[in-house]
Amino acid sequence: MKKTVSVVALACCIGLTAPAMSQTQPAAAAAAPAAPVKIGLVDMARVFKEYNKFEDMRASLKAEMEIALAEAKKIAADAEKVKDELKLLKQGSPEFIKRETDFAQLSSDFETKRKVANVQYQRREAEIFQNIYVDAVGVIKLYAEHFKYSMVMRFNSAELDKTNPSSLANGLNKLVIYHRPQDDITDAVIDYLNRKYAPTNPAVPRAATKPATGTVPGVTR
């Protein structure tokens, strides 16, 4: 009988304390503050346009293509010269057949040179864009980690052109409708990229980058 009473008493104690324990657990969980969400914005179009390395790499590619085009133009000029000579030769004559063969070969060489140059240009241009994108993402990651950004989104900072229907339509479809000025970290990213970049063959001295306020290890804000 005493054993039965003890079991009942224990059950009552458990029944009384269990609700209290279940009530304290949610309270403890609620006491932990949620991490604040901090979102940064970067205008990648501006990064590509204002990053000196992108400008230099594009200029180098243009110079390479001009050399390739000059070679192609020379072949085209030689082909045109042979074409004019054919007009003065008797069709079917040995000399005519020889020059006709020369013209066909030059035409083939020109087309090959043109196609190869076009493929090389597209491949090199893709490599340039990838190179600049990797640089930019690296700096954005560094900046975001230092200033505790939860996320960095791409956006378009260009003002709406109310006189241009196409620009206005694109502006109305912007993902970011409102942001605080301090959320735009584009200037800081461009500033850091240009300060870090050291061209192998510097050309014309560049204009000073717009200074940003405040600095942290390797990053300007």
Secondary structure, 3 states (H helix, E strand, C coil): CHHHHHHHHHHHHHHHHHHHHHHHHHHHHHHCCCCCCCEEEECHHHHHHHCHHHHHHHHHHHHHHHHHHHHHHHHHHHHHHHHHHHCCCCCCCHHHHHHHHHHHHHHHHHHHHHHHHHHHHHHHHHHHHHHHHHHHHHHHHHHHHHCCCCEEEECCCCCCCCCCHHHHHHHHCCCCCCCCHHHECHHHHHHHHHHHCCCCCCCCCCCCCCCCCCEECCEEC
